[in-house]
Amino acid sequence: MASRPDPAAHGQRPGFERRVLVLALLSGVPGVALALVLLWTGHHSAKVVWTFTLLVLVGWGLLVYRLRESVVRPIQTLSNMLSALLEGDYSLRARDAPAGDSLGLAFREINALGRTLREQRLGALDATALLRGVMEEIDAAVFVFDPERKLRLVNRAGERLLGRPSERLLELPAAELGLESLLADDAARTTDATFPGGTGRWEAHATEFRQAGLPHRLLVLTEITRALREEEREAWQRLVRVLGHEINNSLAPIISIAGSLREQHGRAQRPDGFPDDLDRGLEVIGGRAEALRRFMSAHARLARLPPPAKATLEVEDWVRRVAALETRHVVEVSAGPPVAIVADGDQLDQALINLVRNAVEAAAETNGRVRLAWLVDPRGVEIRVEDEGPGLPESANVFVPFFTTKPNGSGIGLVLARRIAEAHGGSLALEPRPGGGTVARMRLPRH
């Protein structure tokens, strides 16, 4: 069996070993005493007496030593193995462990414990190495502070942000690093800040965790300036594309007709039908100009949606009022439980009118039905507008401003309805209806 140096080598014999030795000696005293009495009281020569006396005493001593070793050595081995496990050394193993008794079972369990702890340690080391590798590669700056708000861990992005290597950053207080204010709140927030490694807008996530029973703070800083600028650039590009497309669609016929009329007007002898051509041309120019005006007005209305002026609104009255406004098609209303919400009634009227109008126009293509209903759950109220029309278009652009599949559609009805729902803290989603058609689900909080 593997073992470590005997504690007795340091000059201190443990009390347990001394008790084992004393008990071993005492256990042999009756037999040795009886043997010596019989030997010395018998009729034997002095040589025989002393020879057998020496043999009895030596045998007694060897048996006592062997008994002591049989008890103490296994316990010392178990102690050394447990000490090694405590120190993180999982390489020691008990060999020649006897089978079928309690001592052999204890050695086998210690060996199994060592293997398990070794596997867990290797797994923890692999996980730690993976975590460190991920932390070094991510763009977010990661900082860990101890209970005294001193820096204990920083990744490569954090080093770049603070402009110093980790060797010069560790043990520095958060206040000296300019991060104290970001550790106070657990909620995620955005802030404008200047660091040695960059200036911009940052999203800060601070959270608390415990290590060795002590509270530590984890701070993650993510730069969002670049992402915001990219989103802003893409938004401007989409806006320019939409505006350019619509304006070009209106200006192309205006330019063509104006050029044709100018050519006819400039001739020495005008064609016979020139007055009629002039009237038709001016009518087309006026119509396209009016369409362009409506388009720009719709865009301005979408961009300048005011904040909701909230008041108590009965859902049933609101739904039935909007359903009664539709005269082209019968809108069925499935009554739900009575409920009131706090919202801007005018804006919600506009949103629901747009949804009902889309449903009616879709149902008209298949001569289907339109149904309005509402449901109430602990999270709020859900308004459902169902139609039995042809269903959703395959395009995923139904919520893209000015996208429409209708010949005379403006492409802002759904976008405006969703913006109104989100301004109230709700949402709007379109889903295929089982059996054909579309379901519009507008969720609104009750308060």
C-alpha distance (Angstrom), angle and dihedral (degrees) to the residues before:
residue distance angle dihedral
M1 . . .
A2 3.78 . .
S3 3.77 113.8 .
R4 3.75 143.0 168.2
P5 3.82 128.5 -131.4
D6 3.77 115.2 -58.0
P7 3.81 112.1 -103.5
A8 3.79 87.1 -133.2
A9 3.80 87.8 70.0
H10 3.78 87.8 76.6
G11 3.79 91.1 61.0
Q12 3.82 96.0 -102.5
R13 3.80 115.9 108.9
P14 3.82 108.6 -158.6
G15 3.81 115.9 -121.3
F16 3.82 91.0 -121.5
E17 3.80 92.6 58.8
R18 3.80 91.3 47.8
R19 3.80 91.0 51.3
V20 3.81 90.8 49.9
L21 3.80 90.2 50.6
V22 3.82 93.1 48.4
L23 3.80 92.9 47.2
A24 3.80 91.1 48.4
L25 3.78 90.9 51.5
L26 3.80 93.1 46.3
S27 3.78 91.9 48.9
G28 3.82 90.5 60.8
V29 3.81 97.5 42.2
P30 3.86 97.1 88.7
G31 3.79 94.5 49.7
V32 3.80 94.9 42.4
A33 3.80 91.7 46.7
L34 3.80 92.2 49.3
A35 3.81 92.1 47.7
L36 3.79 92.4 49.6
V37 3.81 92.7 47.5
L38 3.78 91.7 51.5
L39 3.78 90.9 44.5
W40 3.80 96.4 49.2
T41 3.80 96.2 41.4
G42 3.79 94.2 49.4
H43 3.78 126.1 89.9
H44 3.80 98.6 -98.4
S45 3.70 132.6 134.5
A46 3.79 119.5 -101.2
K47 3.79 91.1 -111.7
V48 3.79 92.4 55.3
V49 3.82 92.6 44.9
W50 3.79 94.7 51.4
T51 3.79 93.2 42.0
F52 3.80 94.5 52.9
T53 3.80 91.6 40.4
L54 3.80 89.0 56.8
L55 3.80 91.2 46.5
V56 3.85 92.3 51.0
L57 3.79 93.4 48.4
V58 3.83 93.7 45.9
G59 3.79 91.6 46.5
W60 3.78 90.2 47.8
G61 3.83 90.7 51.3
L62 3.82 93.0 48.0
L63 3.78 92.2 49.6
V64 3.82 91.4 48.5
Y65 3.82 90.9 49.7
R66 3.81 92.3 47.3
L67 3.79 91.9 48.2
R68 3.79 90.9 49.3
E69 3.81 91.9 49.3
S70 3.80 92.0 47.3
V71 3.80 90.3 56.4
V72 3.80 103.6 33.5
R73 3.83 102.6 39.2
P74 3.83 97.2 58.8
I75 3.79 90.1 47.8
Q76 3.80 90.3 49.6
T77 3.80 89.3 50.0
L78 3.82 91.2 51.0
S79 3.80 89.7 47.6
N80 3.81 92.7 50.0
M81 3.80 91.9 48.3
L82 3.79 92.4 49.5
S83 3.80 89.4 47.7
A84 3.79 89.9 51.6
L85 3.82 91.3 50.2
L86 3.77 89.7 49.3
E87 3.82 90.1 52.8
G88 3.81 91.9 48.4
D89 3.82 96.5 -105.5
Y90 3.81 106.5 133.6
S91 3.80 97.3 168.2
L92 3.85 98.3 90.2
R93 3.80 116.2 99.0
A94 3.82 131.9 179.5
R95 3.82 109.1 -121.8
D96 3.80 128.9 -161.3
A97 3.77 89.4 22.1
P98 3.81 107.1 -179.0
A99 3.77 113.8 -117.0
G100 3.78 127.1 -138.1
D101 3.81 99.1 32.0
S102 3.79 137.1 82.8
L103 3.82 94.0 -103.9
G104 3.80 92.4 54.2
L105 3.82 89.9 47.6
A106 3.80 90.5 52.3
F107 3.82 91.3 51.4
R108 3.79 92.3 48.2
E109 3.80 91.5 50.2
I110 3.81 91.2 49.2
N111 3.81 90.1 50.6
A112 3.82 90.6 49.3
L113 3.81 90.3 48.4
G114 3.80 90.2 51.9
R115 3.81 92.1 51.2
T116 3.80 92.0 47.7
L117 3.79 93.4 48.5
R118 3.80 90.6 47.2
E119 3.81 91.7 52.5
Q120 3.79 91.3 46.8
R121 3.79 91.2 48.9
L122 3.80 92.0 50.2
G123 3.80 89.5 48.3
A124 3.80 91.0 49.3
L125 3.80 91.1 48.6
D126 3.81 90.9 50.0
A127 3.81 91.4 47.9
T128 3.80 91.3 47.5
A129 3.80 91.4 49.4
L130 3.80 90.3 49.0
L131 3.80 91.5 47.8
R132 3.79 91.9 49.7
G133 3.79 90.5 48.1
V134 3.79 91.7 50.9
M135 3.80 91.9 46.5
E136 3.79 91.0 51.6
E137 3.79 93.1 50.4
I138 3.81 101.6 44.8
D139 3.78 119.1 93.3
A140 3.80 94.2 -134.9
A141 3.80 116.9 96.6
V142 3.83 111.3 -121.1
F143 3.81 123.8 -162.3
V144 3.82 130.6 177.8
F145 3.81 120.4 -161.9
D146 3.80 128.5 -169.0
P147 3.83 124.5 -133.0
E148 3.82 89.4 -82.9
R149 3.82 89.8 56.0
K150 3.81 92.3 -111.1
L151 3.78 119.1 143.8
R152 3.81 113.2 -105.1
L153 3.80 103.5 165.0
V154 3.81 135.6 20.4
N155 3.79 131.8 169.5
R156 3.79 129.7 -140.1
A157 3.82 93.9 -91.1
G158 3.81 89.1 53.3
E159 3.78 90.5 51.7
R160 3.81 90.5 52.5
L161 3.79 91.3 47.1
L162 3.81 93.6 52.1
G163 3.80 93.6 38.2
R164 3.81 96.1 -128.2
P165 3.82 136.9 91.4
S166 3.78 119.4 -104.2
E167 3.82 91.7 -106.8
R168 3.80 89.1 66.6
L169 3.81 95.2 40.2
L170 3.80 103.9 49.4
E171 3.80 116.6 98.4
L172 3.82 91.6 18.9
P173 3.83 115.5 128.6
A174 3.80 119.4 -111.0
A175 3.80 91.7 -119.2
E176 3.80 91.4 59.5
L177 3.81 90.2 49.8
G178 3.81 92.7 50.3
L179 3.81 93.2 -116.4
E180 3.81 101.9 104.7
S181 3.81 95.2 99.5
L182 3.81 91.8 51.8
L183 3.82 93.2 57.3
A184 3.78 97.1 58.7
D185 3.81 100.4 76.7
D186 3.80 126.5 53.9
A187 3.79 93.3 -158.7
A188 3.80 118.8 94.1
R189 3.79 113.4 -107.5
T190 3.77 141.6 167.0
T191 3.75 122.9 -123.1
D192 3.78 139.8 173.9
A193 3.79 109.6 -124.3
T194 3.79 141.3 160.5
F195 3.80 121.2 -138.4
P196 3.80 130.9 172.5
G197 3.80 88.6 -102.9
G198 3.80 99.7 46.1
T199 3.78 150.4 -18.0
G200 3.79 126.0 -132.7
R201 3.76 145.7 80.0
W202 3.78 118.0 -37.2
E203 3.78 135.6 -169.3
A204 3.80 109.6 -139.6
H205 3.82 124.7 -159.6
A206 3.82 115.6 -175.3
T207 3.78 122.4 179.9
E208 3.79 138.0 164.1
F209 3.80 127.0 -122.8
R210 3.80 133.5 169.2
Q211 3.77 126.1 -120.5
A212 3.80 121.7 179.7
G213 3.80 86.5 -7.2
L214 3.81 93.3 -59.5
P215 3.82 125.0 113.3
H216 3.81 115.3 -113.1
R217 3.80 130.3 -177.9
L218 3.81 124.3 -129.9
L219 3.81 116.6 -159.0
V220 3.82 123.5 -171.1
L221 3.81 119.1 -172.6
T222 3.80 119.6 -167.3
E223 3.77 122.7 -175.1
I224 3.80 109.9 -131.3
T225 3.82 99.6 171.4
R226 3.78 92.5 91.9
A227 3.80 92.9 46.2
L228 3.80 91.7 48.2
R229 3.77 91.5 50.1
E230 3.80 91.2 48.9
E231 3.80 91.3 50.1
E232 3.80 90.3 46.7
R233 3.81 90.7 50.7
E234 3.80 92.1 48.9
A235 3.82 90.8 47.7
W236 3.81 90.7 52.4
Q237 3.79 90.7 47.6
R238 3.80 91.7 51.7
L239 3.79 90.9 46.7
V240 3.80 92.9 49.4
R241 3.81 91.1 47.9
V242 3.80 92.6 50.9
L243 3.81 94.6 44.2
G244 3.79 92.3 44.2
H245 3.78 92.3 49.5
E246 3.79 94.7 49.6
I247 3.79 95.2 41.8
N248 3.81 91.7 48.5
N249 3.79 90.7 49.1
S250 3.80 89.1 55.7
L251 3.81 98.4 39.0
A252 3.81 96.7 47.6
P253 3.83 96.2 67.9
I254 3.81 91.2 38.0
I255 3.81 91.5 54.8
S256 3.80 92.4 44.2
I257 3.81 95.3 49.1
A258 3.81 93.2 41.8
G259 3.80 90.4 52.3
S260 3.80 92.1 48.8
L261 3.81 92.6 49.2
R262 3.80 91.4 46.8
E263 3.80 90.2 52.1
Q264 3.81 92.2 50.1
H265 3.80 92.0 45.1
G266 3.80 91.7 51.8
R267 3.79 95.2 55.6
A268 3.81 119.0 105.2
Q269 3.78 89.7 -128.8
R270 3.79 114.7 32.7
P271 3.80 120.1 -144.0
D272 3.79 118.2 -97.5
G273 3.80 93.4 -113.7
F274 3.81 95.0 46.8
P275 3.85 96.0 114.5
D276 3.81 90.7 52.6
D277 3.83 91.5 46.0
L278 3.79 89.1 49.2
D279 3.80 92.3 52.0
R280 3.81 93.0 47.6
G281 3.81 91.8 45.5
L282 3.79 93.0 49.9
E283 3.80 89.5 46.8
V284 3.82 91.1 53.4
I285 3.81 91.8 45.6
G286 3.81 90.7 49.2
G287 3.80 92.1 47.5
R288 3.81 94.3 49.9
A289 3.80 91.3 45.5
E290 3.81 90.2 51.7
A291 3.82 90.7 48.2
L292 3.79 89.7 51.0
R293 3.82 90.1 49.0
R294 3.81 90.9 51.6
F295 3.79 90.6 48.7
M296 3.81 93.1 52.2
S297 3.80 90.7 44.4
A298 3.81 90.7 52.2
H299 3.80 90.8 49.0
A300 3.81 91.3 50.1
R301 3.82 90.6 48.7
L302 3.80 91.0 51.6
A303 3.81 92.3 48.2
R304 3.83 95.4 46.5
L305 3.80 101.0 49.1
P306 3.83 104.3 154.4
P307 3.81 121.9 -134.9
P308 3.82 112.5 -89.7
A309 3.80 118.4 -92.1
K310 3.78 97.3 -142.8
A311 3.79 127.6 -149.2
T312 3.79 136.6 149.4
L313 3.80 111.3 -67.6
E314 3.80 126.4 -173.2
V315 3.80 106.6 -137.3
E316 3.81 96.1 -149.4
D317 3.81 93.5 51.5
W318 3.80 90.5 47.3
V319 3.80 95.0 49.0
R320 3.81 94.8 45.6
R321 3.81 91.7 46.2
V322 3.81 92.2 54.4
A323 3.81 92.2 44.4
A324 3.82 90.4 53.2
L325 3.82 91.1 54.8
E326 3.80 91.5 66.0
T327 3.82 108.8 87.5
R328 3.80 100.6 164.6
H329 3.77 96.0 68.0
V330 3.80 138.0 17.3
V331 3.80 110.9 -103.0
E332 3.81 112.6 -158.8
V333 3.79 116.7 -145.2
S334 3.82 119.2 -153.1
A335 3.78 106.3 -158.6
G336 3.78 117.3 -128.6
P337 3.80 132.4 -173.4
P338 3.82 116.9 -56.2
V339 3.79 110.1 -96.3
A340 3.80 138.5 156.4
I341 3.79 128.6 -150.3
V342 3.79 134.3 -168.1
A343 3.80 106.9 -118.7
D344 3.79 147.3 118.4
G345 3.80 103.8 -80.5
D346 3.80 95.4 -162.5
Q347 3.80 93.7 53.1
L348 3.79 93.0 44.9
D349 3.81 89.2 49.9
Q350 3.78 88.8 55.4
A351 3.82 92.8 47.5
L352 3.81 95.1 47.7
I353 3.83 92.4 43.8
N354 3.81 88.9 56.8
L355 3.80 91.9 49.5
V356 3.80 93.3 47.3
R357 3.80 91.6 46.4
N358 3.81 91.1 52.8
A359 3.81 90.4 47.8
V360 3.81 92.6 49.2
E361 3.81 92.9 49.1
A362 3.80 90.7 48.7
A363 3.81 93.7 46.8
A364 3.82 90.9 49.4
E365 3.81 89.5 64.9
T366 3.80 92.0 61.8
N367 3.82 99.9 23.7
G368 3.80 87.5 -115.9
R369 3.78 133.5 149.7
V370 3.81 132.6 -94.2
R371 3.78 121.1 -148.0
L372 3.80 132.9 -172.9
A373 3.81 122.1 -159.3
W374 3.78 140.7 155.0
L375 3.79 134.6 -150.5
V376 3.80 130.8 -162.9
D377 3.80 126.3 -147.7
P378 3.82 134.7 157.9
R379 3.81 90.6 -87.5
G380 3.81 95.6 55.7
V381 3.80 141.3 -88.1
E382 3.80 127.8 -37.2
I383 3.81 119.7 -156.6
R384 3.81 114.5 -158.9
V385 3.79 125.2 -160.5
E386 3.81 110.2 -172.5
D387 3.79 127.3 -174.7
E388 3.80 134.0 179.4
G389 3.78 93.8 -140.3
P390 3.81 130.1 126.9
G391 3.80 92.4 -71.6
L392 3.77 135.0 -120.3
P393 3.81 119.7 -27.9
E394 3.79 116.1 -109.1
S395 3.79 90.6 -118.3
A396 3.81 116.8 97.9
N397 3.82 91.0 -146.3
V398 3.81 98.7 89.7
F399 3.82 90.1 117.8
V400 3.80 95.4 42.6
P401 3.82 110.1 111.4
F402 3.83 113.9 -101.3
F403 3.80 93.3 6.0
T404 3.81 109.9 133.5
T405 3.79 139.0 157.7
K406 3.82 93.3 -157.9
P407 3.82 121.2 95.6
N408 3.82 92.6 -130.1
G409 3.79 99.4 26.3
S410 3.81 122.9 128.3
G411 3.81 97.1 -151.4
I412 3.81 95.1 -134.8
G413 3.81 103.2 89.6
L414 3.81 97.2 87.4
V415 3.79 93.0 37.3
L416 3.79 91.6 51.6
A417 3.82 91.9 46.6
R418 3.80 91.8 51.7
R419 3.80 92.4 47.1
I420 3.80 90.2 51.9
A421 3.82 91.4 49.1
E422 3.81 92.1 48.6
A423 3.82 91.2 46.7
H424 3.81 86.2 60.1
G425 3.81 92.0 49.6
G426 3.79 93.1 -100.9
S427 3.79 138.1 103.9
L428 3.80 142.8 -128.0
A429 3.80 126.4 -144.5
L430 3.80 135.6 172.6
E431 3.80 120.6 -144.6
P432 3.82 135.8 175.2
R433 3.80 112.4 -97.5
P434 3.82 116.6 -127.1
G435 3.77 106.1 -108.7
G436 3.80 94.1 23.1
G437 3.76 136.1 -52.8
T438 3.78 134.1 60.4
V439 3.81 137.3 -70.4
A440 3.80 120.1 -152.3
R441 3.82 111.8 -159.3
M442 3.79 116.8 -164.6
R443 3.81 113.2 -175.7
L444 3.80 119.4 -162.2
P445 3.81 130.4 179.1
R446 3.78 116.5 -121.1
H447 3.80 93.6 -130.6
